[in-house]
Amino acid sequence: MSDEDSRKVWARDAIESPCTNVCQIDPDTRLCLGCARSIDEIGAWGSLSPEARRMIMGDLPNRQVSTGKRKGGRAARLKRPPV
């Protein structure tokens, strides 16, 4: 098998994705903190057309994912009534 044939075997159309491997959903916006997509968009991503993916990717910079406020941590646990 030639090098060119070998490259053809491994070549495939990769699905363009904004995933940053920071997969957490903000409880207020319901968007992923890493990529700003909704759960529905993330779940359907593999079956979306390239045009639909490009539309979502174009909208991502306009989305506000988080207010920057922490939602938990030690301070939040200390405020809870004892169990």
mmCIF file of the N, C-alpha and C atoms, coordinates in Angstrom:
data_MODEL
# 
_entry.id   MODEL 
# 
loop_
_atom_site.group_PDB 
_atom_site.id 
_atom_site.type_symbol 
_atom_site.label_atom_id 
_atom_site.label_alt_id 
_atom_site.label_comp_id 
_atom_site.label_asym_id 
_atom_site.label_entity_id 
_atom_site.label_seq_id 
_atom_site.pdbx_PDB_ins_code 
_atom_site.Cartn_x 
_atom_site.Cartn_y 
_atom_site.Cartn_z 
_atom_site.occupancy 
_atom_site.B_iso_or_equiv 
_atom_site.pdbx_formal_charge 
_atom_site.auth_seq_id 
_atom_site.auth_comp_id 
_atom_site.auth_asym_id 
_atom_site.auth_atom_id 
_atom_site.pdbx_PDB_model_num 
ATOM 1   N N  . MET A 1 1  ? 0.854   -1.168 0.000  1.00 0.00 ? 1  MET A N  1 
ATOM 2   C CA . MET A 1 1  ? 0.000   0.000  0.000  1.00 0.00 ? 1  MET A CA 1 
ATOM 3   C C  . MET A 1 1  ? 0.903   1.236  0.000  1.00 0.00 ? 1  MET A C  1 
ATOM 4   N N  . SER A 1 2  ? 0.614   2.148  -0.877 1.00 0.00 ? 2  SER A N  1 
ATOM 5   C CA . SER A 1 2  ? 1.408   3.371  -0.955 1.00 0.00 ? 2  SER A CA 1 
ATOM 6   C C  . SER A 1 2  ? 1.023   4.330  0.167  1.00 0.00 ? 2  SER A C  1 
ATOM 7   N N  . ASP A 1 3  ? 1.878   5.338  0.387  1.00 0.00 ? 3  ASP A N  1 
ATOM 8   C CA . ASP A 1 3  ? 1.571   6.354  1.405  1.00 0.00 ? 3  ASP A CA 1 
ATOM 9   C C  . ASP A 1 3  ? 0.278   7.079  1.089  1.00 0.00 ? 3  ASP A C  1 
ATOM 10  N N  . GLU A 1 4  ? 0.056   7.342  -0.194 1.00 0.00 ? 4  GLU A N  1 
ATOM 11  C CA . GLU A 1 4  ? -1.165  8.041  -0.603 1.00 0.00 ? 4  GLU A CA 1 
ATOM 12  C C  . GLU A 1 4  ? -2.397  7.188  -0.298 1.00 0.00 ? 4  GLU A C  1 
ATOM 13  N N  . ASP A 1 5  ? -2.333  5.884  -0.590 1.00 0.00 ? 5  ASP A N  1 
ATOM 14  C CA . ASP A 1 5  ? -3.450  4.992  -0.282 1.00 0.00 ? 5  ASP A CA 1 
ATOM 15  C C  . ASP A 1 5  ? -3.699  4.921  1.221  1.00 0.00 ? 5  ASP A C  1 
ATOM 16  N N  . SER A 1 6  ? -2.616  4.915  1.988  1.00 0.00 ? 6  SER A N  1 
ATOM 17  C CA . SER A 1 6  ? -2.741  4.868  3.435  1.00 0.00 ? 6  SER A CA 1 
ATOM 18  C C  . SER A 1 6  ? -3.435  6.117  3.967  1.00 0.00 ? 6  SER A C  1 
ATOM 19  N N  . ARG A 1 7  ? -3.090  7.272  3.424  1.00 0.00 ? 7  ARG A N  1 
ATOM 20  C CA . ARG A 1 7  ? -3.743  8.522  3.843  1.00 0.00 ? 7  ARG A CA 1 
ATOM 21  C C  . ARG A 1 7  ? -5.229  8.503  3.498  1.00 0.00 ? 7  ARG A C  1 
ATOM 22  N N  . LYS A 1 8  ? -5.602  7.930  2.364  1.00 0.00 ? 8  LYS A N  1 
ATOM 23  C CA . LYS A 1 8  ? -7.006  7.860  1.971  1.00 0.00 ? 8  LYS A CA 1 
ATOM 24  C C  . LYS A 1 8  ? -7.811  7.000  2.936  1.00 0.00 ? 8  LYS A C  1 
ATOM 25  N N  . VAL A 1 9  ? -7.201  5.915  3.421  1.00 0.00 ? 9  VAL A N  1 
ATOM 26  C CA . VAL A 1 9  ? -7.891  5.026  4.350  1.00 0.00 ? 9  VAL A CA 1 
ATOM 27  C C  . VAL A 1 9  ? -8.253  5.778  5.624  1.00 0.00 ? 9  VAL A C  1 
ATOM 28  N N  . TRP A 1 10 ? -7.336  6.606  6.127  1.00 0.00 ? 10 TRP A N  1 
ATOM 29  C CA . TRP A 1 10 ? -7.547  7.307  7.387  1.00 0.00 ? 10 TRP A CA 1 
ATOM 30  C C  . TRP A 1 10 ? -8.227  8.654  7.230  1.00 0.00 ? 10 TRP A C  1 
ATOM 31  N N  . ALA A 1 11 ? -8.351  9.134  5.999  1.00 0.00 ? 11 ALA A N  1 
ATOM 32  C CA . ALA A 1 11 ? -8.995  10.432 5.779  1.00 0.00 ? 11 ALA A CA 1 
ATOM 33  C C  . ALA A 1 11 ? -10.496 10.298 5.974  1.00 0.00 ? 11 ALA A C  1 
ATOM 34  N N  . ARG A 1 12 ? -11.060 11.248 6.655  1.00 0.00 ? 12 ARG A N  1 
ATOM 35  C CA . ARG A 1 12 ? -12.511 11.293 6.823  1.00 0.00 ? 12 ARG A CA 1 
ATOM 36  C C  . ARG A 1 12 ? -12.914 12.730 7.099  1.00 0.00 ? 12 ARG A C  1 
ATOM 37  N N  . ASP A 1 13 ? -14.158 13.024 6.845  1.00 0.00 ? 13 ASP A N  1 
ATOM 38  C CA . ASP A 1 13 ? -14.661 14.359 7.108  1.00 0.00 ? 13 ASP A CA 1 
ATOM 39  C C  . ASP A 1 13 ? -14.971 14.471 8.589  1.00 0.00 ? 13 ASP A C  1 
ATOM 40  N N  . ALA A 1 14 ? -14.136 15.189 9.296  1.00 0.00 ? 14 ALA A N  1 
ATOM 41  C CA . ALA A 1 14 ? -14.357 15.377 10.727 1.00 0.00 ? 14 ALA A CA 1 
ATOM 42  C C  . ALA A 1 14 ? -15.478 16.392 10.928 1.00 0.00 ? 14 ALA A C  1 
ATOM 43  N N  . ILE A 1 15 ? -16.253 16.152 11.962 1.00 0.00 ? 15 ILE A N  1 
ATOM 44  C CA . ILE A 1 15 ? -17.325 17.082 12.280 1.00 0.00 ? 15 ILE A CA 1 
ATOM 45  C C  . ILE A 1 15 ? -16.722 18.233 13.059 1.00 0.00 ? 15 ILE A C  1 
ATOM 46  N N  . GLU A 1 16 ? -16.836 19.422 12.507 1.00 0.00 ? 16 GLU A N  1 
ATOM 47  C CA . GLU A 1 16 ? -16.341 20.617 13.176 1.00 0.00 ? 16 GLU A CA 1 
ATOM 48  C C  . GLU A 1 16 ? -17.102 20.799 14.485 1.00 0.00 ? 16 GLU A C  1 
ATOM 49  N N  . SER A 1 17 ? -16.381 21.009 15.560 1.00 0.00 ? 17 SER A N  1 
ATOM 50  C CA . SER A 1 17 ? -17.020 21.114 16.868 1.00 0.00 ? 17 SER A CA 1 
ATOM 51  C C  . SER A 1 17 ? -16.336 22.177 17.720 1.00 0.00 ? 17 SER A C  1 
ATOM 52  N N  . PRO A 1 18 ? -17.124 22.944 18.480 1.00 0.00 ? 18 PRO A N  1 
ATOM 53  C CA . PRO A 1 18 ? -16.532 23.937 19.375 1.00 0.00 ? 18 PRO A CA 1 
ATOM 54  C C  . PRO A 1 18 ? -16.190 23.372 20.749 1.00 0.00 ? 18 PRO A C  1 
ATOM 55  N N  . CYS A 1 19 ? -16.339 22.070 20.946 1.00 0.00 ? 19 CYS A N  1 
ATOM 56  C CA . CYS A 1 19 ? -16.120 21.453 22.251 1.00 0.00 ? 19 CYS A CA 1 
ATOM 57  C C  . CYS A 1 19 ? -14.716 21.754 22.764 1.00 0.00 ? 19 CYS A C  1 
ATOM 58  N N  . THR A 1 20 ? -14.645 22.134 24.042 1.00 0.00 ? 20 THR A N  1 
ATOM 59  C CA . THR A 1 20 ? -13.362 22.426 24.680 1.00 0.00 ? 20 THR A CA 1 
ATOM 60  C C  . THR A 1 20 ? -13.052 21.420 25.792 1.00 0.00 ? 20 THR A C  1 
ATOM 61  N N  . ASN A 1 21 ? -13.858 20.370 25.894 1.00 0.00 ? 21 ASN A N  1 
ATOM 62  C CA . ASN A 1 21 ? -13.737 19.349 26.932 1.00 0.00 ? 21 ASN A CA 1 
ATOM 63  C C  . ASN A 1 21 ? -13.949 19.915 28.342 1.00 0.00 ? 21 ASN A C  1 
ATOM 64  N N  . VAL A 1 22 ? -14.673 21.014 28.442 1.00 0.00 ? 22 VAL A N  1 
ATOM 65  C CA . VAL A 1 22 ? -15.116 21.556 29.720 1.00 0.00 ? 22 VAL A CA 1 
ATOM 66  C C  . VAL A 1 22 ? -16.637 21.415 29.680 1.00 0.00 ? 22 VAL A C  1 
ATOM 67  N N  . CYS A 1 23 ? -17.116 20.249 30.045 1.00 0.00 ? 23 CYS A N  1 
ATOM 68  C CA . CYS A 1 23 ? -18.530 19.918 29.851 1.00 0.00 ? 23 CYS A CA 1 
ATOM 69  C C  . CYS A 1 23 ? -19.305 20.092 31.158 1.00 0.00 ? 23 CYS A C  1 
ATOM 70  N N  . GLN A 1 24 ? -19.790 21.308 31.370 1.00 0.00 ? 24 GLN A N  1 
ATOM 71  C CA . GLN A 1 24 ? -20.603 21.638 32.538 1.00 0.00 ? 24 GLN A CA 1 
ATOM 72  C C  . GLN A 1 24 ? -21.717 22.547 32.066 1.00 0.00 ? 24 GLN A C  1 
ATOM 73  N N  . ILE A 1 25 ? -22.922 22.280 32.529 1.00 0.00 ? 25 ILE A N  1 
ATOM 74  C CA . ILE A 1 25 ? -24.065 23.087 32.125 1.00 0.00 ? 25 ILE A CA 1 
ATOM 75  C C  . ILE A 1 25 ? -24.341 24.146 33.188 1.00 0.00 ? 25 ILE A C  1 
ATOM 76  N N  . ASP A 1 26 ? -24.380 25.405 32.767 1.00 0.00 ? 26 ASP A N  1 
ATOM 77  C CA . ASP A 1 26 ? -24.709 26.498 33.669 1.00 0.00 ? 26 ASP A CA 1 
ATOM 78  C C  . ASP A 1 26 ? -26.190 26.397 34.018 1.00 0.00 ? 26 ASP A C  1 
ATOM 79  N N  . PRO A 1 27 ? -26.548 26.365 35.304 1.00 0.00 ? 27 PRO A N  1 
ATOM 80  C CA . PRO A 1 27 ? -27.944 26.177 35.686 1.00 0.00 ? 27 PRO A CA 1 
ATOM 81  C C  . PRO A 1 27 ? -28.845 27.351 35.301 1.00 0.00 ? 27 PRO A C  1 
ATOM 82  N N  . ASP A 1 28 ? -28.291 28.536 35.140 1.00 0.00 ? 28 ASP A N  1 
ATOM 83  C CA . ASP A 1 28 ? -29.107 29.699 34.778 1.00 0.00 ? 28 ASP A CA 1 
ATOM 84  C C  . ASP A 1 28 ? -29.348 29.792 33.276 1.00 0.00 ? 28 ASP A C  1 
ATOM 85  N N  . THR A 1 29 ? -28.285 29.683 32.502 1.00 0.00 ? 29 THR A N  1 
ATOM 86  C CA . THR A 1 29 ? -28.418 29.841 31.053 1.00 0.00 ? 29 THR A CA 1 
ATOM 87  C C  . THR A 1 29 ? -28.734 28.537 30.343 1.00 0.00 ? 29 THR A C  1 
ATOM 88  N N  . ARG A 1 30 ? -28.472 27.400 31.016 1.00 0.00 ? 30 ARG A N  1 
ATOM 89  C CA . ARG A 1 30 ? -28.651 26.059 30.439 1.00 0.00 ? 30 ARG A CA 1 
ATOM 90  C C  . ARG A 1 30 ? -27.735 25.830 29.238 1.00 0.00 ? 30 ARG A C  1 
ATOM 91  N N  . LEU A 1 31 ? -26.595 26.517 29.233 1.00 0.00 ? 31 LEU A N  1 
ATOM 92  C CA . LEU A 1 31 ? -25.598 26.364 28.182 1.00 0.00 ? 31 LEU A CA 1 
ATOM 93  C C  . LEU A 1 31 ? -24.335 25.759 28.773 1.00 0.00 ? 31 LEU A C  1 
ATOM 94  N N  . CYS A 1 32 ? -23.580 25.061 27.940 1.00 0.00 ? 32 CYS A N  1 
ATOM 95  C CA . CYS A 1 32 ? -22.319 24.468 28.374 1.00 0.00 ? 32 CYS A CA 1 
ATOM 96  C C  . CYS A 1 32 ? -21.314 25.580 28.674 1.00 0.00 ? 32 CYS A C  1 
ATOM 97  N N  . LEU A 1 33 ? -20.638 25.483 29.811 1.00 0.00 ? 33 LEU A N  1 
ATOM 98  C CA . LEU A 1 33 ? -19.645 26.485 30.193 1.00 0.00 ? 33 LEU A CA 1 
ATOM 99  C C  . LEU A 1 33 ? -18.424 26.457 29.277 1.00 0.00 ? 33 LEU A C  1 
ATOM 100 N N  . GLY A 1 34 ? -18.171 25.323 28.636 1.00 0.00 ? 34 GLY A N  1 
ATOM 101 C CA . GLY A 1 34 ? -17.008 25.211 27.762 1.00 0.00 ? 34 GLY A CA 1 
ATOM 102 C C  . GLY A 1 34 ? -17.245 25.704 26.354 1.00 0.00 ? 34 GLY A C  1 
ATOM 103 N N  . CYS A 1 35 ? -18.383 25.317 25.759 1.00 0.00 ? 35 CYS A N  1 
ATOM 104 C CA . CYS A 1 35 ? -18.588 25.620 24.339 1.00 0.00 ? 35 CYS A CA 1 
ATOM 105 C C  . CYS A 1 35 ? -19.800 26.502 24.057 1.00 0.00 ? 35 CYS A C  1 
ATOM 106 N N  . ALA A 1 36 ? -20.628 26.764 25.052 1.00 0.00 ? 36 ALA A N  1 
ATOM 107 C CA . ALA A 1 36 ? -21.812 27.632 24.941 1.00 0.00 ? 36 ALA A CA 1 
ATOM 108 C C  . ALA A 1 36 ? -22.961 27.013 24.151 1.00 0.00 ? 36 ALA A C  1 
ATOM 109 N N  . ARG A 1 37 ? -22.883 25.699 23.888 1.00 0.00 ? 37 ARG A N  1 
ATOM 110 C CA . ARG A 1 37 ? -24.015 25.051 23.207 1.00 0.00 ? 37 ARG A CA 1 
ATOM 111 C C  . ARG A 1 37 ? -25.020 24.565 24.237 1.00 0.00 ? 37 ARG A C  1 
ATOM 112 N N  . SER A 1 38 ? -26.286 24.431 23.791 1.00 0.00 ? 38 SER A N  1 
ATOM 113 C CA . SER A 1 38 ? -27.325 23.866 24.655 1.00 0.00 ? 38 SER A CA 1 
ATOM 114 C C  . SER A 1 38 ? -27.206 22.349 24.654 1.00 0.00 ? 38 SER A C  1 
ATOM 115 N N  . ILE A 1 39 ? -27.887 21.712 25.599 1.00 0.00 ? 39 ILE A N  1 
ATOM 116 C CA . ILE A 1 39 ? -27.894 20.244 25.664 1.00 0.00 ? 39 ILE A CA 1 
ATOM 117 C C  . ILE A 1 39 ? -28.428 19.668 24.353 1.00 0.00 ? 39 ILE A C  1 
ATOM 118 N N  . ASP A 1 40 ? -29.502 20.258 23.829 1.00 0.00 ? 40 ASP A N  1 
ATOM 119 C CA . ASP A 1 40 ? -30.080 19.767 22.570 1.00 0.00 ? 40 ASP A CA 1 
ATOM 120 C C  . ASP A 1 40 ? -29.089 19.880 21.421 1.00 0.00 ? 40 ASP A C  1 
ATOM 121 N N  . GLU A 1 41 ? -28.365 20.991 21.355 1.00 0.00 ? 41 GLU A N  1 
ATOM 122 C CA . GLU A 1 41 ? -27.372 21.168 20.292 1.00 0.00 ? 41 GLU A CA 1 
ATOM 123 C C  . GLU A 1 41 ? -26.237 20.169 20.425 1.00 0.00 ? 41 GLU A C  1 
ATOM 124 N N  . ILE A 1 42 ? -25.792 19.948 21.656 1.00 0.00 ? 42 ILE A N  1 
ATOM 125 C CA . ILE A 1 42 ? -24.704 18.980 21.881 1.00 0.00 ? 42 ILE A CA 1 
ATOM 126 C C  . ILE A 1 42 ? -25.154 17.583 21.480 1.00 0.00 ? 42 ILE A C  1 
ATOM 127 N N  . GLY A 1 43 ? -26.376 17.196 21.902 1.00 0.00 ? 43 GLY A N  1 
ATOM 128 C CA . GLY A 1 43 ? -26.885 15.862 21.583 1.00 0.00 ? 43 GLY A CA 1 
ATOM 129 C C  . GLY A 1 43 ? -27.098 15.622 20.101 1.00 0.00 ? 43 GLY A C  1 
ATOM 130 N N  . ALA A 1 44 ? -27.497 16.649 19.371 1.00 0.00 ? 44 ALA A N  1 
ATOM 131 C CA . ALA A 1 44 ? -27.799 16.496 17.947 1.00 0.00 ? 44 ALA A CA 1 
ATOM 132 C C  . ALA A 1 44 ? -26.597 16.770 17.052 1.00 0.00 ? 44 ALA A C  1 
ATOM 133 N N  . TRP A 1 45 ? -25.495 17.214 17.624 1.00 0.00 ? 45 TRP A N  1 
ATOM 134 C CA . TRP A 1 45 ? -24.362 17.706 16.845 1.00 0.00 ? 45 TRP A CA 1 
ATOM 135 C C  . TRP A 1 45 ? -23.919 16.745 15.743 1.00 0.00 ? 45 TRP A C  1 
ATOM 136 N N  . GLY A 1 46 ? -23.795 15.476 16.043 1.00 0.00 ? 46 GLY A N  1 
ATOM 137 C CA . GLY A 1 46 ? -23.315 14.499 15.061 1.00 0.00 ? 46 GLY A CA 1 
ATOM 138 C C  . GLY A 1 46 ? -24.252 14.303 13.888 1.00 0.00 ? 46 GLY A C  1 
ATOM 139 N N  . SER A 1 47 ? -25.528 14.578 14.054 1.00 0.00 ? 47 SER A N  1 
ATOM 140 C CA . SER A 1 47 ? -26.478 14.376 12.966 1.00 0.00 ? 47 SER A CA 1 
ATOM 141 C C  . SER A 1 47 ? -26.880 15.675 12.270 1.00 0.00 ? 47 SER A C  1 
ATOM 142 N N  . LEU A 1 48 ? -26.372 16.802 12.737 1.00 0.00 ? 48 LEU A N  1 
ATOM 143 C CA . LEU A 1 48 ? -26.686 18.082 12.097 1.00 0.00 ? 48 LEU A CA 1 
ATOM 144 C C  . LEU A 1 48 ? -25.925 18.224 10.786 1.00 0.00 ? 48 LEU A C  1 
ATOM 145 N N  . SER A 1 49 ? -26.517 18.961 9.875  1.00 0.00 ? 49 SER A N  1 
ATOM 146 C CA . SER A 1 49 ? -25.836 19.242 8.608  1.00 0.00 ? 49 SER A CA 1 
ATOM 147 C C  . SER A 1 49 ? -24.682 20.210 8.855  1.00 0.00 ? 49 SER A C  1 
ATOM 148 N N  . PRO A 1 50 ? -23.700 20.221 7.973  1.00 0.00 ? 50 PRO A N  1 
ATOM 149 C CA . PRO A 1 50 ? -22.608 21.186 8.138  1.00 0.00 ? 50 PRO A CA 1 
ATOM 150 C C  . PRO A 1 50 ? -23.124 22.631 8.205  1.00 0.00 ? 50 PRO A C  1 
ATOM 151 N N  . GLU A 1 51 ? -24.180 22.933 7.450  1.00 0.00 ? 51 GLU A N  1 
ATOM 152 C CA . GLU A 1 51 ? -24.739 24.287 7.462  1.00 0.00 ? 51 GLU A CA 1 
ATOM 153 C C  . GLU A 1 51 ? -25.336 24.608 8.831  1.00 0.00 ? 51 GLU A C  1 
ATOM 154 N N  . ALA A 1 52 ? -26.058 23.670 9.425  1.00 0.00 ? 52 ALA A N  1 
ATOM 155 C CA . ALA A 1 52 ? -26.656 23.887 10.748 1.00 0.00 ? 52 ALA A CA 1 
ATOM 156 C C  . ALA A 1 52 ? -25.566 24.070 11.798 1.00 0.00 ? 52 ALA A C  1 
ATOM 157 N N  . ARG A 1 53 ? -24.494 23.262 11.721 1.00 0.00 ? 53 ARG A N  1 
ATOM 158 C CA . ARG A 1 53 ? -23.389 23.413 12.664 1.00 0.00 ? 53 ARG A CA 1 
ATOM 159 C C  . ARG A 1 53 ? -22.722 24.779 12.516 1.00 0.00 ? 53 ARG A C  1 
ATOM 160 N N  . ARG A 1 54 ? -22.539 25.226 11.262 1.00 0.00 ? 54 ARG A N  1 
ATOM 161 C CA . ARG A 1 54 ? -21.933 26.538 11.036 1.00 0.00 ? 54 ARG A CA 1 
ATOM 162 C C  . ARG A 1 54 ? -22.809 27.667 11.592 1.00 0.00 ? 54 ARG A C  1 
ATOM 163 N N  . MET A 1 55 ? -24.131 27.532 11.472 1.00 0.00 ? 55 MET A N  1 
ATOM 164 C CA . MET A 1 55 ? -25.033 28.548 12.017 1.00 0.00 ? 55 MET A CA 1 
ATOM 165 C C  . MET A 1 55 ? -24.888 28.639 13.534 1.00 0.00 ? 55 MET A C  1 
ATOM 166 N N  . ILE A 1 56 ? -24.845 27.478 14.196 1.00 0.00 ? 56 ILE A N  1 
ATOM 167 C CA . ILE A 1 56 ? -24.692 27.459 15.654 1.00 0.00 ? 56 ILE A CA 1 
ATOM 168 C C  . ILE A 1 56 ? -23.338 28.041 16.034 1.00 0.00 ? 56 ILE A C  1 
ATOM 169 N N  . MET A 1 57 ? -22.285 27.622 15.338 1.00 0.00 ? 57 MET A N  1 
ATOM 170 C CA . MET A 1 57 ? -20.941 28.117 15.655 1.00 0.00 ? 57 MET A CA 1 
ATOM 171 C C  . MET A 1 57 ? -20.857 29.629 15.463 1.00 0.00 ? 57 MET A C  1 
ATOM 172 N N  . GLY A 1 58 ? -21.569 30.151 14.474 1.00 0.00 ? 58 GLY A N  1 
ATOM 173 C CA . GLY A 1 58 ? -21.580 31.592 14.245 1.00 0.00 ? 58 GLY A CA 1 
ATOM 174 C C  . GLY A 1 58 ? -22.272 32.354 15.368 1.00 0.00 ? 58 GLY A C  1 
ATOM 175 N N  . ASP A 1 59 ? -23.240 31.704 16.023 1.00 0.00 ? 59 ASP A N  1 
ATOM 176 C CA . ASP A 1 59 ? -23.991 32.348 17.101 1.00 0.00 ? 59 ASP A CA 1 
ATOM 177 C C  . ASP A 1 59 ? -23.293 32.245 18.459 1.00 0.00 ? 59 ASP A C  1 
ATOM 178 N N  . LEU A 1 60 ? -22.372 31.314 18.623 1.00 0.00 ? 60 LEU A N  1 
ATOM 179 C CA . LEU A 1 60 ? -21.741 31.071 19.922 1.00 0.00 ? 60 LEU A CA 1 
ATOM 180 C C  . LEU A 1 60 ? -21.103 32.315 20.550 1.00 0.00 ? 60 LEU A C  1 
ATOM 181 N N  . PRO A 1 61 ? -20.406 33.172 19.790 1.00 0.00 ? 61 PRO A N  1 
ATOM 182 C CA . PRO A 1 61 ? -19.803 34.350 20.420 1.00 0.00 ? 61 PRO A CA 1 
ATOM 183 C C  . PRO A 1 61 ? -20.837 35.316 21.024 1.00 0.00 ? 61 PRO A C  1 
ATOM 184 N N  . ASN A 1 62 ? -22.098 35.220 20.594 1.00 0.00 ? 62 ASN A N  1 
ATOM 185 C CA . ASN A 1 62 ? -23.149 36.111 21.101 1.00 0.00 ? 62 ASN A CA 1 
ATOM 186 C C  . ASN A 1 62 ? -23.811 35.586 22.369 1.00 0.00 ? 62 ASN A C  1 
ATOM 187 N N  . ARG A 1 63 ? -23.481 34.390 22.780 1.00 0.00 ? 63 ARG A N  1 
ATOM 188 C CA . ARG A 1 63 ? -24.128 33.766 23.931 1.00 0.00 ? 63 ARG A CA 1 
ATOM 189 C C  . ARG A 1 63 ? -23.389 34.088 25.215 1.00 0.00 ? 63 ARG A C  1 
ATOM 190 N N  . GLN A 1 64 ? -24.154 34.436 26.241 1.00 0.00 ? 64 GLN A N  1 
ATOM 191 C CA . GLN A 1 64 ? -23.568 34.666 27.562 1.00 0.00 ? 64 GLN A CA 1 
ATOM 192 C C  . GLN A 1 64 ? -23.765 33.396 28.368 1.00 0.00 ? 64 GLN A C  1 
ATOM 193 N N  . VAL A 1 65 ? -22.677 32.714 28.642 1.00 0.00 ? 65 VAL A N  1 
ATOM 194 C CA . VAL A 1 65 ? -22.750 31.417 29.300 1.00 0.00 ? 65 VAL A CA 1 
ATOM 195 C C  . VAL A 1 65 ? -22.886 31.547 30.803 1.00 0.00 ? 65 VAL A C  1 
ATOM 196 N N  . SER A 1 66 ? -22.123 32.396 31.423 1.00 0.00 ? 66 SER A N  1 
ATOM 197 C CA . SER A 1 66 ? -22.115 32.473 32.881 1.00 0.00 ? 66 SER A CA 1 
ATOM 198 C C  . SER A 1 66 ? -21.945 33.911 33.333 1.00 0.00 ? 66 SER A C  1 
ATOM 199 N N  . THR A 1 67 ? -22.502 34.204 34.469 1.00 0.00 ? 67 THR A N  1 
ATOM 200 C CA . THR A 1 67 ? -22.352 35.545 35.039 1.00 0.00 ? 67 THR A CA 1 
ATOM 201 C C  . THR A 1 67 ? -21.015 35.696 35.749 1.00 0.00 ? 67 THR A C  1 
ATOM 202 N N  . GLY A 1 68 ? -20.300 34.608 35.898 1.00 0.00 ? 68 GLY A N  1 
ATOM 203 C CA . GLY A 1 68 ? -19.015 34.640 36.572 1.00 0.00 ? 68 GLY A CA 1 
ATOM 204 C C  . GLY A 1 68 ? -19.129 34.419 38.071 1.00 0.00 ? 68 GLY A C  1 
ATOM 205 N N  . LYS A 1 69 ? -20.332 34.373 38.592 1.00 0.00 ? 69 LYS A N  1 
ATOM 206 C CA . LYS A 1 69 ? -20.520 34.131 40.017 1.00 0.00 ? 69 LYS A CA 1 
ATOM 207 C C  . LYS A 1 69 ? -20.392 32.648 40.293 1.00 0.00 ? 69 LYS A C  1 
ATOM 208 N N  . ARG A 1 70 ? -19.739 32.330 41.367 1.00 0.00 ? 70 ARG A N  1 
ATOM 209 C CA . ARG A 1 70 ? -19.651 30.932 41.784 1.00 0.00 ? 70 ARG A CA 1 
ATOM 210 C C  . ARG A 1 70 ? -20.986 30.500 42.333 1.00 0.00 ? 70 ARG A C  1 
ATOM 211 N N  . LYS A 1 71 ? -21.345 29.258 42.073 1.00 0.00 ? 71 LYS A N  1 
ATOM 212 C CA . LYS A 1 71 ? -22.640 28.753 42.498 1.00 0.00 ? 71 LYS A CA 1 
ATOM 213 C C  . LYS A 1 71 ? -22.550 27.856 43.730 1.00 0.00 ? 71 LYS A C  1 
ATOM 214 N N  . GLY A 1 72 ? -21.360 27.530 44.170 1.00 0.00 ? 72 GLY A N  1 
ATOM 215 C CA . GLY A 1 72 ? -21.251 26.599 45.285 1.00 0.00 ? 72 GLY A CA 1 
ATOM 216 C C  . GLY A 1 72 ? -19.937 26.764 46.000 1.00 0.00 ? 72 GLY A C  1 
ATOM 217 N N  . GLY A 1 73 ? -19.349 25.657 46.309 1.00 0.00 ? 73 GLY A N  1 
ATOM 218 C CA . GLY A 1 73 ? -18.092 25.693 47.023 1.00 0.00 ? 73 GLY A CA 1 
ATOM 219 C C  . GLY A 1 73 ? -18.304 25.666 48.519 1.00 0.00 ? 73 GLY A C  1 
ATOM 220 N N  . ARG A 1 74 ? -17.252 25.901 49.235 1.00 0.00 ? 74 ARG A N  1 
ATOM 221 C CA . ARG A 1 74 ? -17.267 25.811 50.691 1.00 0.00 ? 74 ARG A CA 1 
ATOM 222 C C  . ARG A 1 74 ? -18.248 26.805 51.317 1.00 0.00 ? 74 ARG A C  1 
ATOM 223 N N  . ALA A 1 75 ? -18.258 28.039 50.827 1.00 0.00 ? 75 ALA A N  1 
ATOM 224 C CA . ALA A 1 75 ? -19.141 29.060 51.403 1.00 0.00 ? 75 ALA A CA 1 
ATOM 225 C C  . ALA A 1 75 ? -20.609 28.650 51.294 1.00 0.00 ? 75 ALA A C  1 
ATOM 226 N N  . ALA A 1 76 ? -20.997 28.087 50.172 1.00 0.00 ? 76 ALA A N  1 
ATOM 227 C CA . ALA A 1 76 ? -22.386 27.654 49.991 1.00 0.00 ? 76 ALA A CA 1 
ATOM 228 C C  . ALA A 1 76 ? -22.713 26.490 50.925 1.00 0.00 ? 76 ALA A C  1 
ATOM 229 N N  . ARG A 1 77 ? -21.780 25.574 51.106 1.00 0.00 ? 77 ARG A N  1 
ATOM 230 C CA . ARG A 1 77 ? -22.014 24.432 52.011 1.00 0.00 ? 77 ARG A CA 1 
ATOM 231 C C  . ARG A 1 77 ? -22.173 24.904 53.451 1.00 0.00 ? 77 ARG A C  1 
ATOM 232 N N  . LEU A 1 78 ? -21.398 25.900 53.841 1.00 0.00 ? 78 LEU A N  1 
ATOM 233 C CA . LEU A 1 78 ? -21.471 26.402 55.222 1.00 0.00 ? 78 LEU A CA 1 
ATOM 234 C C  . LEU A 1 78 ? -22.794 27.104 55.492 1.00 0.00 ? 78 LEU A C  1 
ATOM 235 N N  . LYS A 1 79 ? -23.428 27.661 54.471 1.00 0.00 ? 79 LYS A N  1 
ATOM 236 C CA . LYS A 1 79 ? -24.711 28.357 54.638 1.00 0.00 ? 79 LYS A CA 1 
ATOM 237 C C  . LYS A 1 79 ? -25.879 27.389 54.774 1.00 0.00 ? 79 LYS A C  1 
ATOM 238 N N  . ARG A 1 80 ? -25.697 26.142 54.335 1.00 0.00 ? 80 ARG A N  1 
ATOM 239 C CA . ARG A 1 80 ? -26.788 25.152 54.406 1.00 0.00 ? 80 ARG A CA 1 
ATOM 240 C C  . ARG A 1 80 ? -27.061 24.771 55.851 1.00 0.00 ? 80 ARG A C  1 
ATOM 241 N N  . PRO A 1 81 ? -28.340 24.529 56.166 1.00 0.00 ? 81 PRO A N  1 
ATOM 242 C CA . PRO A 1 81 ? -28.638 24.043 57.511 1.00 0.00 ? 81 PRO A CA 1 
ATOM 243 C C  . PRO A 1 81 ? -28.096 22.615 57.682 1.00 0.00 ? 81 PRO A C  1 
ATOM 244 N N  . PRO A 1 82 ? -27.669 22.255 58.874 1.00 0.00 ? 82 PRO A N  1 
ATOM 245 C CA . PRO A 1 82 ? -27.147 20.900 59.100 1.00 0.00 ? 82 PRO A CA 1 
ATOM 246 C C  . PRO A 1 82 ? -28.221 19.859 58.837 1.00 0.00 ? 82 PRO A C  1 
ATOM 247 N N  . VAL A 1 83 ? -27.786 18.710 58.386 1.00 0.00 ? 83 VAL A N  1 
ATOM 248 C CA . VAL A 1 83 ? -28.714 17.613 58.079 1.00 0.00 ? 83 VAL A CA 1 
ATOM 249 C C  . VAL A 1 83 ? -28.875 16.702 59.248 1.00 0.00 ? 83 VAL A C  1 
# 
